[in-house]
Amino acid sequence: MCKLHQPVFAKPAAGLKVRKEDGTYLPEGGDTVIHSTYWARRKTDGDVTLSDLPAEEVKAVKTK
C-alpha cells in the first residue's frame, strides 16, 4: 500500500498525458514520484497507477 510522502512509481493510464506537480509530463513508461494527495487524486480519477518501490530503491531516492 502506497504511503503518503514516500517514493512510489507512477505510470499514466494508456493514452493519457498526466502532468506532474511541477508542470512537466509524466513519461509514458512512468517515473518515481513522492506520493502526495495530488497523486492520490490522479489514482482515484483513474489517470495513473501507483505502486510501491522496493526498499533499496526507496533508500536511493531519499539520498538524492
PyMOL Python script that loads the backbone (N, CA, C, O; Angstrom):
from pymol import cmd

cmd.read_pdbstr("""\
ATOM      1  N   MET A   1       0.839  -1.181   0.000  1.00  0.00           N
ATOM      2  CA  MET A   1       0.000   0.000   0.000  1.00  0.00           C
ATOM      3  C   MET A   1       0.884   1.243   0.000  1.00  0.00           C
ATOM      4  O   MET A   1       1.798   1.357   0.817  1.00  0.00           O
ATOM      5  N   CYS A   2       0.619   2.157  -0.895  1.00  0.00           N
ATOM      6  CA  CYS A   2       1.408   3.386  -1.027  1.00  0.00           C
ATOM      7  C   CYS A   2       1.109   4.326   0.139  1.00  0.00           C
ATOM      8  O   CYS A   2      -0.050   4.629   0.424  1.00  0.00           O
ATOM      9  N   LYS A   3       2.164   4.782   0.807  1.00  0.00           N
ATOM     10  CA  LYS A   3       2.014   5.710   1.923  1.00  0.00           C
ATOM     11  C   LYS A   3       2.340   7.121   1.457  1.00  0.00           C
ATOM     12  O   LYS A   3       3.211   7.321   0.611  1.00  0.00           O
ATOM     13  N   LEU A   4       1.626   8.102   2.020  1.00  0.00           N
ATOM     14  CA  LEU A   4       1.909   9.497   1.689  1.00  0.00           C
ATOM     15  C   LEU A   4       3.339   9.861   2.067  1.00  0.00           C
ATOM     16  O   LEU A   4       3.884   9.363   3.052  1.00  0.00           O
ATOM     17  N   HIS A   5       3.925  10.724   1.279  1.00  0.00           N
ATOM     18  CA  HIS A   5       5.269  11.276   1.482  1.00  0.00           C
ATOM     19  C   HIS A   5       6.379  10.255   1.296  1.00  0.00           C
ATOM     20  O   HIS A   5       7.508  10.489   1.726  1.00  0.00           O
ATOM     21  N   GLN A   6       6.077   9.123   0.659  1.00  0.00           N
ATOM     22  CA  GLN A   6       7.069   8.099   0.344  1.00  0.00           C
ATOM     23  C   GLN A   6       7.218   8.003  -1.171  1.00  0.00           C
ATOM     24  O   GLN A   6       6.258   8.266  -1.895  1.00  0.00           O
ATOM     25  N   PRO A   7       8.391   7.635  -1.665  1.00  0.00           N
ATOM     26  CA  PRO A   7       8.557   7.471  -3.113  1.00  0.00           C
ATOM     27  C   PRO A   7       7.713   6.306  -3.627  1.00  0.00           C
ATOM     28  O   PRO A   7       7.663   5.243  -3.009  1.00  0.00           O
ATOM     29  N   VAL A   8       7.054   6.518  -4.760  1.00  0.00           N
ATOM     30  CA  VAL A   8       6.260   5.485  -5.426  1.00  0.00           C
ATOM     31  C   VAL A   8       6.514   5.580  -6.927  1.00  0.00           C
ATOM     32  O   VAL A   8       7.047   6.578  -7.412  1.00  0.00           O
ATOM     33  N   PHE A   9       6.131   4.538  -7.659  1.00  0.00           N
ATOM     34  CA  PHE A   9       6.252   4.546  -9.103  1.00  0.00           C
ATOM     35  C   PHE A   9       4.885   4.887  -9.675  1.00  0.00           C
ATOM     36  O   PHE A   9       3.907   4.187  -9.413  1.00  0.00           O
ATOM     37  N   ALA A  10       4.815   5.957 -10.453  1.00  0.00           N
ATOM     38  CA  ALA A  10       3.562   6.398 -11.072  1.00  0.00           C
ATOM     39  C   ALA A  10       3.649   6.184 -12.574  1.00  0.00           C
ATOM     40  O   ALA A  10       4.640   6.554 -13.204  1.00  0.00           O
ATOM     41  N   LYS A  11       2.611   5.586 -13.146  1.00  0.00           N
ATOM     42  CA  LYS A  11       2.564   5.351 -14.584  1.00  0.00           C
ATOM     43  C   LYS A  11       1.211   5.834 -15.095  1.00  0.00           C
ATOM     44  O   LYS A  11       0.175   5.481 -14.532  1.00  0.00           O
ATOM     45  N   PRO A  12       1.213   6.643 -16.162  1.00  0.00           N
ATOM     46  CA  PRO A  12      -0.061   7.148 -16.678  1.00  0.00           C
ATOM     47  C   PRO A  12      -0.895   6.028 -17.300  1.00  0.00           C
ATOM     48  O   PRO A  12      -0.355   5.055 -17.828  1.00  0.00           O
ATOM     49  N   ALA A  13      -2.210   6.181 -17.228  1.00  0.00           N
ATOM     50  CA  ALA A  13      -3.116   5.230 -17.884  1.00  0.00           C
ATOM     51  C   ALA A  13      -2.897   5.328 -19.391  1.00  0.00           C
ATOM     52  O   ALA A  13      -2.473   6.364 -19.903  1.00  0.00           O
ATOM     53  N   ALA A  14      -3.190   4.244 -20.085  1.00  0.00           N
ATOM     54  CA  ALA A  14      -2.971   4.176 -21.535  1.00  0.00           C
ATOM     55  C   ALA A  14      -3.647   5.345 -22.251  1.00  0.00           C
ATOM     56  O   ALA A  14      -4.829   5.624 -22.049  1.00  0.00           O
ATOM     57  N   GLY A  15      -2.866   6.013 -23.087  1.00  0.00           N
ATOM     58  CA  GLY A  15      -3.393   7.099 -23.906  1.00  0.00           C
ATOM     59  C   GLY A  15      -3.517   8.445 -23.221  1.00  0.00           C
ATOM     60  O   GLY A  15      -3.968   9.405 -23.845  1.00  0.00           O
ATOM     61  N   LEU A  16      -3.130   8.547 -21.954  1.00  0.00           N
ATOM     62  CA  LEU A  16      -3.254   9.825 -21.239  1.00  0.00           C
ATOM     63  C   LEU A  16      -1.893  10.492 -21.055  1.00  0.00           C
ATOM     64  O   LEU A  16      -0.871   9.824 -20.901  1.00  0.00           O
ATOM     65  N   LYS A  17      -1.906  11.819 -21.075  1.00  0.00           N
ATOM     66  CA  LYS A  17      -0.745  12.620 -20.700  1.00  0.00           C
ATOM     67  C   LYS A  17      -1.094  13.226 -19.345  1.00  0.00           C
ATOM     68  O   LYS A  17      -2.075  13.959 -19.217  1.00  0.00           O
ATOM     69  N   VAL A  18      -0.296  12.920 -18.352  1.00  0.00           N
ATOM     70  CA  VAL A  18      -0.568  13.362 -16.986  1.00  0.00           C
ATOM     71  C   VAL A  18       0.552  14.289 -16.542  1.00  0.00           C
ATOM     72  O   VAL A  18       1.731  13.954 -16.661  1.00  0.00           O
ATOM     73  N   ARG A  19       0.183  15.439 -16.036  1.00  0.00           N
ATOM     74  CA  ARG A  19       1.185  16.394 -15.538  1.00  0.00           C
ATOM     75  C   ARG A  19       1.618  16.024 -14.133  1.00  0.00           C
ATOM     76  O   ARG A  19       0.824  15.578 -13.305  1.00  0.00           O
ATOM     77  N   LYS A  20       2.920  16.226 -13.890  1.00  0.00           N
ATOM     78  CA  LYS A  20       3.452  16.107 -12.540  1.00  0.00           C
ATOM     79  C   LYS A  20       3.113  17.402 -11.803  1.00  0.00           C
ATOM     80  O   LYS A  20       2.632  18.363 -12.403  1.00  0.00           O
ATOM     81  N   GLU A  21       3.367  17.413 -10.520  1.00  0.00           N
ATOM     82  CA  GLU A  21       3.096  18.609  -9.724  1.00  0.00           C
ATOM     83  C   GLU A  21       3.922  19.806 -10.178  1.00  0.00           C
ATOM     84  O   GLU A  21       3.510  20.949  -9.984  1.00  0.00           O
ATOM     85  N   ASP A  22       5.092  19.555 -10.785  1.00  0.00           N
ATOM     86  CA  ASP A  22       5.943  20.661 -11.234  1.00  0.00           C
ATOM     87  C   ASP A  22       5.564  21.170 -12.626  1.00  0.00           C
ATOM     88  O   ASP A  22       6.207  22.080 -13.149  1.00  0.00           O
ATOM     89  N   GLY A  23       4.519  20.585 -13.227  1.00  0.00           N
ATOM     90  CA  GLY A  23       4.041  21.048 -14.529  1.00  0.00           C
ATOM     91  C   GLY A  23       4.571  20.267 -15.714  1.00  0.00           C
ATOM     92  O   GLY A  23       4.041  20.393 -16.818  1.00  0.00           O
ATOM     93  N   THR A  24       5.616  19.453 -15.510  1.00  0.00           N
ATOM     94  CA  THR A  24       6.122  18.619 -16.597  1.00  0.00           C
ATOM     95  C   THR A  24       5.230  17.384 -16.729  1.00  0.00           C
ATOM     96  O   THR A  24       4.436  17.082 -15.838  1.00  0.00           O
ATOM     97  N   TYR A  25       5.371  16.680 -17.844  1.00  0.00           N
ATOM     98  CA  TYR A  25       4.549  15.490 -18.054  1.00  0.00           C
ATOM     99  C   TYR A  25       5.225  14.237 -17.522  1.00  0.00           C
ATOM    100  O   TYR A  25       6.442  14.082 -17.616  1.00  0.00           O
ATOM    101  N   LEU A  26       4.425  13.357 -16.968  1.00  0.00           N
ATOM    102  CA  LEU A  26       4.881  12.047 -16.540  1.00  0.00           C
ATOM    103  C   LEU A  26       5.199  11.239 -17.790  1.00  0.00           C
ATOM    104  O   LEU A  26       4.359  11.164 -18.687  1.00  0.00           O
ATOM    105  N   PRO A  27       6.391  10.626 -17.887  1.00  0.00           N
ATOM    106  CA  PRO A  27       6.722   9.839 -19.080  1.00  0.00           C
ATOM    107  C   PRO A  27       5.746   8.666 -19.259  1.00  0.00           C
ATOM    108  O   PRO A  27       5.181   8.170 -18.285  1.00  0.00           O
ATOM    109  N   GLU A  28       5.554   8.230 -20.511  1.00  0.00           N
ATOM    110  CA  GLU A  28       4.656   7.105 -20.788  1.00  0.00           C
ATOM    111  C   GLU A  28       5.049   5.868 -20.006  1.00  0.00           C
ATOM    112  O   GLU A  28       4.185   5.101 -19.579  1.00  0.00           O
ATOM    113  N   GLY A  29       6.338   5.667 -19.814  1.00  0.00           N
ATOM    114  CA  GLY A  29       6.832   4.497 -19.092  1.00  0.00           C
ATOM    115  C   GLY A  29       6.768   4.636 -17.591  1.00  0.00           C
ATOM    116  O   GLY A  29       7.060   3.683 -16.869  1.00  0.00           O
ATOM    117  N   GLY A  30       6.389   5.812 -17.105  1.00  0.00           N
ATOM    118  CA  GLY A  30       6.272   6.061 -15.674  1.00  0.00           C
ATOM    119  C   GLY A  30       7.524   6.680 -15.092  1.00  0.00           C
ATOM    120  O   GLY A  30       8.539   6.821 -15.774  1.00  0.00           O
ATOM    121  N   ASP A  31       7.443   7.049 -13.818  1.00  0.00           N
ATOM    122  CA  ASP A  31       8.555   7.704 -13.130  1.00  0.00           C
ATOM    123  C   ASP A  31       8.344   7.578 -11.627  1.00  0.00           C
ATOM    124  O   ASP A  31       7.232   7.329 -11.162  1.00  0.00           O
ATOM    125  N   THR A  32       9.423   7.751 -10.878  1.00  0.00           N
ATOM    126  CA  THR A  32       9.345   7.768  -9.421  1.00  0.00           C
ATOM    127  C   THR A  32       8.931   9.162  -8.974  1.00  0.00           C
ATOM    128  O   THR A  32       9.513  10.161  -9.397  1.00  0.00           O
ATOM    129  N   VAL A  33       7.919   9.218  -8.114  1.00  0.00           N
ATOM    130  CA  VAL A  33       7.420  10.486  -7.571  1.00  0.00           C
ATOM    131  C   VAL A  33       7.217  10.303  -6.070  1.00  0.00           C
ATOM    132  O   VAL A  33       7.184   9.179  -5.569  1.00  0.00           O
ATOM    133  N   ILE A  34       7.083  11.407  -5.369  1.00  0.00           N
ATOM    134  CA  ILE A  34       6.755  11.347  -3.950  1.00  0.00           C
ATOM    135  C   ILE A  34       5.229  11.331  -3.829  1.00  0.00           C
ATOM    136  O   ILE A  34       4.547  12.229  -4.322  1.00  0.00           O
ATOM    137  N   HIS A  35       4.707  10.296  -3.164  1.00  0.00           N
ATOM    138  CA  HIS A  35       3.258  10.141  -3.036  1.00  0.00           C
ATOM    139  C   HIS A  35       2.678  11.297  -2.216  1.00  0.00           C
ATOM    140  O   HIS A  35       3.145  11.588  -1.115  1.00  0.00           O
ATOM    141  N   SER A  36       1.682  11.930  -2.757  1.00  0.00           N
ATOM    142  CA  SER A  36       1.028  13.066  -2.106  1.00  0.00           C
ATOM    143  C   SER A  36      -0.459  12.998  -2.420  1.00  0.00           C
ATOM    144  O   SER A  36      -0.912  12.112  -3.145  1.00  0.00           O
ATOM    145  N   THR A  37      -1.208  13.935  -1.872  1.00  0.00           N
ATOM    146  CA  THR A  37      -2.642  13.965  -2.175  1.00  0.00           C
ATOM    147  C   THR A  37      -2.866  14.223  -3.660  1.00  0.00           C
ATOM    148  O   THR A  37      -3.874  13.785  -4.215  1.00  0.00           O
ATOM    149  N   TYR A  38      -1.941  14.926  -4.311  1.00  0.00           N
ATOM    150  CA  TYR A  38      -2.034  15.161  -5.753  1.00  0.00           C
ATOM    151  C   TYR A  38      -2.069  13.829  -6.495  1.00  0.00           C
ATOM    152  O   TYR A  38      -2.936  13.611  -7.341  1.00  0.00           O
ATOM    153  N   TRP A  39      -1.116  12.924  -6.175  1.00  0.00           N
ATOM    154  CA  TRP A  39      -1.055  11.627  -6.853  1.00  0.00           C
ATOM    155  C   TRP A  39      -2.190  10.717  -6.425  1.00  0.00           C
ATOM    156  O   TRP A  39      -2.659   9.899  -7.217  1.00  0.00           O
ATOM    157  N   ALA A  40      -2.637  10.844  -5.191  1.00  0.00           N
ATOM    158  CA  ALA A  40      -3.785  10.054  -4.740  1.00  0.00           C
ATOM    159  C   ALA A  40      -5.026  10.422  -5.562  1.00  0.00           C
ATOM    160  O   ALA A  40      -5.810   9.545  -5.924  1.00  0.00           O
ATOM    161  N   ARG A  41      -5.204  11.707  -5.854  1.00  0.00           N
ATOM    162  CA  ARG A  41      -6.347  12.143  -6.682  1.00  0.00           C
ATOM    163  C   ARG A  41      -6.219  11.630  -8.108  1.00  0.00           C
ATOM    164  O   ARG A  41      -7.208  11.200  -8.701  1.00  0.00           O
ATOM    165  N   ARG A  42      -5.003  11.671  -8.669  1.00  0.00           N
ATOM    166  CA  ARG A  42      -4.806  11.142 -10.031  1.00  0.00           C
ATOM    167  C   ARG A  42      -5.166   9.660 -10.082  1.00  0.00           C
ATOM    168  O   ARG A  42      -5.758   9.196 -11.056  1.00  0.00           O
ATOM    169  N   LYS A  43      -4.809   8.916  -9.033  1.00  0.00           N
ATOM    170  CA  LYS A  43      -5.135   7.488  -8.978  1.00  0.00           C
ATOM    171  C   LYS A  43      -6.645   7.289  -8.862  1.00  0.00           C
ATOM    172  O   LYS A  43      -7.215   6.453  -9.564  1.00  0.00           O
ATOM    173  N   THR A  44      -7.290   8.046  -7.987  1.00  0.00           N
ATOM    174  CA  THR A  44      -8.742   7.939  -7.811  1.00  0.00           C
ATOM    175  C   THR A  44      -9.476   8.248  -9.108  1.00  0.00           C
ATOM    176  O   THR A  44     -10.493   7.624  -9.411  1.00  0.00           O
ATOM    177  N   ASP A  45      -8.970   9.204  -9.873  1.00  0.00           N
ATOM    178  CA  ASP A  45      -9.588   9.575 -11.156  1.00  0.00           C
ATOM    179  C   ASP A  45      -9.297   8.561 -12.257  1.00  0.00           C
ATOM    180  O   ASP A  45      -9.883   8.635 -13.337  1.00  0.00           O
ATOM    181  N   GLY A  46      -8.388   7.607 -11.991  1.00  0.00           N
ATOM    182  CA  GLY A  46      -8.035   6.606 -12.992  1.00  0.00           C
ATOM    183  C   GLY A  46      -7.002   7.085 -13.988  1.00  0.00           C
ATOM    184  O   GLY A  46      -6.806   6.462 -15.032  1.00  0.00           O
ATOM    185  N   ASP A  47      -6.335   8.195 -13.673  1.00  0.00           N
ATOM    186  CA  ASP A  47      -5.331   8.756 -14.584  1.00  0.00           C
ATOM    187  C   ASP A  47      -3.976   8.061 -14.482  1.00  0.00           C
ATOM    188  O   ASP A  47      -3.217   8.048 -15.451  1.00  0.00           O
ATOM    189  N   VAL A  48      -3.663   7.481 -13.318  1.00  0.00           N
ATOM    190  CA  VAL A  48      -2.374   6.816 -13.120  1.00  0.00           C
ATOM    191  C   VAL A  48      -2.555   5.538 -12.303  1.00  0.00           C
ATOM    192  O   VAL A  48      -3.574   5.333 -11.643  1.00  0.00           O
ATOM    193  N   THR A  49      -1.534   4.691 -12.370  1.00  0.00           N
ATOM    194  CA  THR A  49      -1.418   3.584 -11.425  1.00  0.00           C
ATOM    195  C   THR A  49      -0.215   3.888 -10.557  1.00  0.00           C
ATOM    196  O   THR A  49       0.792   4.400 -11.044  1.00  0.00           O
ATOM    197  N   LEU A  50      -0.313   3.578  -9.281  1.00  0.00           N
ATOM    198  CA  LEU A  50       0.781   3.800  -8.339  1.00  0.00           C
ATOM    199  C   LEU A  50       1.193   2.463  -7.759  1.00  0.00           C
ATOM    200  O   LEU A  50       0.349   1.621  -7.452  1.00  0.00           O
ATOM    201  N   SER A  51       2.497   2.271  -7.610  1.00  0.00           N
ATOM    202  CA  SER A  51       2.987   1.044  -6.986  1.00  0.00           C
ATOM    203  C   SER A  51       4.164   1.378  -6.080  1.00  0.00           C
ATOM    204  O   SER A  51       4.930   2.307  -6.335  1.00  0.00           O
ATOM    205  N   ASP A  52       4.283   0.593  -5.015  1.00  0.00           N
ATOM    206  CA  ASP A  52       5.394   0.765  -4.085  1.00  0.00           C
ATOM    207  C   ASP A  52       6.709   0.425  -4.766  1.00  0.00           C
ATOM    208  O   ASP A  52       6.756  -0.384  -5.692  1.00  0.00           O
ATOM    209  N   LEU A  53       7.765   1.051  -4.297  1.00  0.00           N
ATOM    210  CA  LEU A  53       9.107   0.750  -4.776  1.00  0.00           C
ATOM    211  C   LEU A  53       9.753  -0.252  -3.826  1.00  0.00           C
ATOM    212  O   LEU A  53       9.429  -0.261  -2.638  1.00  0.00           O
ATOM    213  N   PRO A  54      10.658  -1.096  -4.319  1.00  0.00           N
ATOM    214  CA  PRO A  54      11.422  -1.966  -3.420  1.00  0.00           C
ATOM    215  C   PRO A  54      12.221  -1.110  -2.441  1.00  0.00           C
ATOM    216  O   PRO A  54      12.589   0.019  -2.764  1.00  0.00           O
ATOM    217  N   ALA A  55      12.490  -1.632  -1.260  1.00  0.00           N
ATOM    218  CA  ALA A  55      13.164  -0.882  -0.195  1.00  0.00           C
ATOM    219  C   ALA A  55      14.489  -0.278  -0.637  1.00  0.00           C
ATOM    220  O   ALA A  55      14.801   0.849  -0.252  1.00  0.00           O
ATOM    221  N   GLU A  56      15.283  -1.001  -1.441  1.00  0.00           N
ATOM    222  CA  GLU A  56      16.584  -0.457  -1.857  1.00  0.00           C
ATOM    223  C   GLU A  56      16.413   0.746  -2.784  1.00  0.00           C
ATOM    224  O   GLU A  56      17.259   1.640  -2.785  1.00  0.00           O
ATOM    225  N   GLU A  57      15.350   0.785  -3.563  1.00  0.00           N
ATOM    226  CA  GLU A  57      15.106   1.944  -4.430  1.00  0.00           C
ATOM    227  C   GLU A  57      14.630   3.133  -3.606  1.00  0.00           C
ATOM    228  O   GLU A  57      14.972   4.273  -3.921  1.00  0.00           O
ATOM    229  N   VAL A  58      13.848   2.890  -2.557  1.00  0.00           N
ATOM    230  CA  VAL A  58      13.395   3.968  -1.669  1.00  0.00           C
ATOM    231  C   VAL A  58      14.603   4.639  -1.042  1.00  0.00           C
ATOM    232  O   VAL A  58      14.662   5.867  -0.979  1.00  0.00           O
ATOM    233  N   LYS A  59      15.577   3.849  -0.572  1.00  0.00           N
ATOM    234  CA  LYS A  59      16.795   4.408   0.018  1.00  0.00           C
ATOM    235  C   LYS A  59      17.544   5.271  -0.989  1.00  0.00           C
ATOM    236  O   LYS A  59      18.028   6.349  -0.645  1.00  0.00           O
ATOM    237  N   ALA A  60      17.642   4.803  -2.234  1.00  0.00           N
ATOM    238  CA  ALA A  60      18.350   5.547  -3.272  1.00  0.00           C
ATOM    239  C   ALA A  60      17.668   6.878  -3.560  1.00  0.00           C
ATOM    240  O   ALA A  60      18.345   7.889  -3.745  1.00  0.00           O
ATOM    241  N   VAL A  61      16.336   6.892  -3.601  1.00  0.00           N
ATOM    242  CA  VAL A  61      15.596   8.131  -3.874  1.00  0.00           C
ATOM    243  C   VAL A  61      15.782   9.123  -2.731  1.00  0.00           C
ATOM    244  O   VAL A  61      15.958  10.317  -2.971  1.00  0.00           O
ATOM    245  N   LYS A  62      15.745   8.641  -1.499  1.00  0.00           N
ATOM    246  CA  LYS A  62      15.867   9.531  -0.344  1.00  0.00           C
ATOM    247  C   LYS A  62      17.257  10.137  -0.208  1.00  0.00           C
ATOM    248  O   LYS A  62      17.403  11.209   0.379  1.00  0.00           O
ATOM    249  N   THR A  63      18.278   9.473  -0.738  1.00  0.00           N
ATOM    250  CA  THR A  63      19.643  10.006  -0.622  1.00  0.00           C
ATOM    251  C   THR A  63      20.000  10.961  -1.740  1.00  0.00           C
ATOM    252  O   THR A  63      21.074  11.562  -1.700  1.00  0.00           O
ATOM    253  N   LYS A  64      19.141  11.126  -2.740  1.00  0.00           N
ATOM    254  CA  LYS A  64      19.433  12.052  -3.841  1.00  0.00           C
ATOM    255  C   LYS A  64      19.327  13.483  -3.392  1.00  0.00           C
ATOM    256  O   LYS A  64      19.540  14.397  -4.189  1.00  0.00           O
TER     257      LYS A  64
END
""", "prot")
cmd.dss("prot")
cmd.show_as("cartoon", "prot")
cmd.util.cbc("prot")
cmd.orient("prot")
